[in-house]
C-alpha cells in the first residue's frame, strides 16, 4: 500500500501528481484529485439543476465516481452548515 507522502501517487483521472494538486483522495485502488472533484461537482450541478436524466452511456465505474462525488458534496454542505 502506498503511503500518503508517496511522490508516485497521482490522480487516476487526470494524471496530476500528489504534489501538483491541493488534495488527493484515495479510493479502492484509485485516486481522485481536488481539481477533478471540482469538475465532477460542476457536471453534477448541471445534471441536478437541469434535471438531466442519467443515461447508460458509461459503465458502472463512472456511476461509482458520481456517487462518491455526491457523498463529498453532501459532506461539504453539512460542514458548511456546522461552521
Beta strands, then each sheet from edge to edge (+ up, - down):
strand 1: 24-26
strand 2: 31-33
sheet 1: 1+ 2-
end
